[in-house]
């Protein structure tokens, strides 16, 4: 049962499941590339005799498993008859930082030009 869960989990969290199949064109094939991070965990319990006088004797058991995944686009492979190249996807963090830097620079320029 756990093996089936892991097989389904890995398949569901793969690049193809998240970003799609490669695109085949007459002149090129474009393959999405992603960074996929996933983790799984499992736990099992036990039980035994209850020592409290007001509780009935009991035994217990338990178990479970689960996981999570996150996928980030990294880029694409551009495969052509005479060359193959990797084209990176711009990082959202880079874009935000660039926006902040440009905003600060523009504000400073506007302050200087208004004097």
N, C-alpha and C positions, 0 to 999 in steps of 0.2 A: 504494500500500500504506500509506504514512504517512497519507494523507488518510483512508482507511477507519479506521485506528486512532484518529485524532483524533475522527472522527465518533462512533465507538462509545464512546470514552472520555468525551466530553462528555455523551453520552446517559446513560451509566451513572452519572455523577457529578452528575446534576441533582437538583433538589429532588424531583421526582415519583418518581424511582427510589429515593431514600433515604427519603422521608417519606410517599409515597403520593399518590394522586390527590385532587383536591378532593372534599369530601363535600357532596352536594346533598341538602338536606332540604326538606320542604314549605315551611318558613318562612324558610330561610336557606341560604346556601352558605358552607362553611368551606374556605378555601384555605391549606394549609401554606406557610410562608415560611421559607427557609433561607439561610444564608450558606455558599456553597460555594467552597472554595479549592482550586485545582488547579494542577499544574505538569507540564510535559512536558520531556523532553530527548532529544537525539539526538547521536550521535557516529559518525564514520566514520574509517576508518584509511587507510593506504596501505602502501607497502612499497618495497622496492628491493633492490639488490644488497648482499649481506653482505660486509663488509670483513675479517672474521676469517679467517685462513688455514685454521683447522681446521673451518670450516663450509662447507657447500655453498652455491653461489649460490642465493638464494631470493627470491621475491617474496611479498608479503603483501597482505592486504586485510582489511576488516572493516567492521562497521557495526552499529548497533542503536538502538533508541529505547524509551522507556518513560515512565511517569508515575505520579503518585499524586494522590489527592484526599481532602479531608476536608470533611464537611458538619456544620454546627451549626444546630440549630433557633433561629429568631429570634422566631417568633410565628405568628399566623394572621390572615388577613383574614376578618372576619365580615361577609358581604354579605347585607343584608336589603333588602326593597323600598323602605323609606324612609330607610335610612342604611347606610353602610359604615364599619367601624372596624377598626383594627389593634390586636390584643391581643398584647403582648410575652410571650415565654416567659421565666420567671425564669432569670437567669444562675446557673449552678452555682457560679461564683466568688463571686457575691453571697451565695448561700445559705451557703456555707462560712464566709465572713467574718462574716456575721450570726450563725451558730452559735458561732463563736469569741468574738465580742464578748458575746453573751448568756451564754456559759459563764463568761467572766471576770467579768462583772457579777454573776452568780449566786453565784460563789465569794466575791467580795468581800462581798456581802450576807450570806451565811451566816457568814463570819468575824466581821462586825460584830454579828450577832444572837447569836452564841455568847459574846460578852464580857460 
